[in-house]
Amino acid sequence: MRMILKILRATITVSVMIALAWGGYQGFLFYQKTIQEKETLKKIIARLEADSRIAEVLVTRVVVDPLTQKDMTTIKFLEYDSKGRALTPKYFTFSGDIIQFQSLVVRFDDELIRGQDALRGKSAYLFWKVFLLDGARTQEYAITRLHEVPAGYRLDEAPHEVEKGIWQKFWVYALDGQKALSRGIKNAQIEAPGTKFIPGILYTLRIEHDGGIRIDTQKIPEILRGETIY
C-alpha cells in the first residue's frame, strides 16, 4: 500500500511539474507574441503620423473607341508611401473621363494597442479602387486587394503574420460599421472623390486626417509638354 502511495505521489508530482512547465512555455509564447505585436504596431504608428498620404495622376492618352465612339482615357496613378517614396505606378484605361478614387479610412481605437494611447486621434487611409460609373457598363480596378496589407504602409516586402493580423482588423472595422462602433472607433467610412480627368493637368490626391480626401489640380509646365522625361 505504501508503495502504491509513493507511486501515486510521484506521478502527481511529475504531472504537476509537467503542467507548470507547459503553462510556463505557453506564457512565454504569449509574452513573445505580445512583444512582437507591440513592436509591429510601433512601426505602423510611425507610418500614420504624417498628415496626409499623397498620390498623383496624369492623363497619358486619349483615343476614340471605333466601336462606341467614346473617348478612352488612360491615366497614370502614382501613389507615394508614408515616407514620400513613389510606389510602382499603375495605369488604368476607362471609357470616359469622370473618374473616382475609392478609399477606406479608420480612426483607430486605443484598444488595438492594449490600453495605450499611441494610436488615439490618428487615422489610417488606403486607396481601394478606381472606378468610372456608367450604369451596367461601370468600370473598376483594384488598387489594394481586399484584406491586403496596403503597399504604402507595408513594413517589409513580405508582410509577416502579425502585420497581416493588424491590417485584417482594419478591413473588418472599415467595412463593418457595427463592429467598428463596438470597438469604440470614432470613424470608419468609405470615401470616393472624383473629377474630370483631362490631358495637360497634374492631379494630386491629398488625404488628410481631419478633412478627408481632396483633389488638387495644376497645369503641367509648358516646358514639359510633349517631352519624355527620364
N, C-alpha and C positions, 0 to 999 in steps of 0.2 A: 504494500500500500504506500509506504514511504517512497519507494522507488517511482511509483506512478505519479505521486505528488511532485517529486523533483522534476520528473519529465514534463509534467504539465506546467510547472513554474518556469522551467527553461524554455518551453515552447512559447508561453505567453510573453516572456522577456524578449525572446528573439522577434516575435511578432510585433511587439511594441516598438522595438528598435527599428525594424524594417519600416513600420508605419511612420515613425518620426523621420527616418531618413528620406522616405518618399515624399512626405509633406515638406521637408526642407528643400528637396530638389524642386518640387513644384513651386514653392515660394520663390526660389532663386530664379526659375524661368519667368515667373510673373514679374519679378523685380526687373529682370533684364528687358522684358518686353515693354514695361512701363518707361524705363530709361530710354529705350530706343524710340518709343512714341514721342516722348518729350523732346528729344534731340531733333527728330524729324520735324516736329511742329515748330521748333525754334527756327529751323531753316526755311520752312514755308512762310512763317510770320515775316521773316526778313524780306520775302518777295511780295508781301502785301502792304509794305509801308509806303510805297510810292503813291502819290495822289491819283495817278492815272495809269492806264495801260493804253498804248497807242498802236494804231495801225494806219497805214497809208494805202490809198487806192488810186490807180490811174486807168483810164481807158486806153487800151493798147491797139484796139482795132474795131472798126465798124464796117460791116459789109451787108449787102442786101441779100436775104434769102430768096433765091429764084422761085421757090415754091409758094412761100407765104407773102413775099414782097415786103416783109418786115425787116427792120434793121437788126442785125445780130451784133450785139455789143460784147466785146471781150474785155474783162477787167483784170488787172494785176493787183492782188491783195497781198500786201507785205505787213506782217504783224511783227511787233517788237516785244521781246520778253520784258520781265520786270526790271532788268538791268539796262534796258535800252538797246539790247543787241537784236539785230534783224534775224528773224527766223527764215526758213525756206519759203520763198514766195509761192503763192498759189494763183492759178489762172482759171477764171470761170467765164463761160460764154452763155449769154441769155438772149432770148428773142424779145428784145425790148431794152429800155434803159432806166426804168424806175425800179431800183434795186434796194433791198433791205438787208440789214445785218442783224441776226437774232443772237442775243446774248443772255446769259444767266448771271444773276447776282445774288449773293447770300451774305448777310452781315452775321458773322459767327457769334455764337453764344459761348460764354466762358466755360460752360460745361465740357466743351471739347478739349480743354486743357486742364481738366481735373481741378476746377475751382480757382485757377489763376486768371488774371485779367489781361494777359498779353494780347488776346485777340479781340477784346471788347472794343467796339467802335470801329473796327476795321471790316472791310468787305472784300470778297474775292469775286472777280469777274472772269468770264471766259466767253470767247466768241464760239457760238454753237453751229449756226448755219448761215448761209447767204441764200437769198431767195428772191424771186420775182412773182408777184401774184397775178394770175391770169386765169381765174376760174379753174376749169378742168385741165387747162394747159399750164398750170402753175409749175414753175421750175425751182428746184432747190438743190443745194450741195452742202455736204457736211464740212465744217471747218474743224471741229473737235467731235470725235465719235462719242456716242452715249457711254457714260461710265469711264471714259478715258481720262488719264491724267493730262490736263492741258499743257501743251508744249511750252507756253510762256512761264509756267510755274514749275516745270519738271526739275527735280534736283539732279538726276542722273539720266544718261541715255536710256537705261533700262530701269524703270521705277521698281523699287522693292515692295514687298507685300504691305509693310506699314504705311508707306506713302499711298499706295493704291487704296488701302482701307480708309485713310483720312479723306481722300477725294471721293470715295464711294459715298461717304456721308454727305458731302457737298451736293452731289447729284440727287440724292434722296430728298434732302431738305429743299433744294431749289425747285423740284418737280412735285413735291407733296406738301401743300400748304399746311395741312393738319399736323403732319409730323414736325414741320418747322415750328409751328406755334407751340406744340407740346414740349419743345426743347427751349422755348423762350427766345427764339430767334426773332429779331426785330423786323427783318425784311428778307423775303425770298421771292424773287419775281423774274419774269421774262421781259426783256426789252427788245424792241426791233426798230431802231431808227433807219430811215432810208431817204433817198433823194434821187433826182435825175442825174445820171452819170453821163457826161459828155466829154469829148476829147479836149485836150488843152487845159484841163483843170486838175490840180492836185487836191485830193480829198483826204482829210485827216480825221480819223475816228478817235475821239478822246473819251475815255471812260473815267468819270470822277466818282470818288467815294460818296460824296454827298449829293451830287446833282445828276447822276445817271449818265447817259451817253449823249454826245452831240457830234455832229459832223461839221467840221470847219472846211472852207474852200479857199483856194487862192490860185491865181493864174500861174501857169508854168512860165518861167522867164523866157523871153523871146530867144535868147541865145541858145537855149536847149532844144528849141523846136526843130524837128527833122534830124536831130543828131543821135547817133548811137554812142552811149557813154560806157566806157569800160572801166 
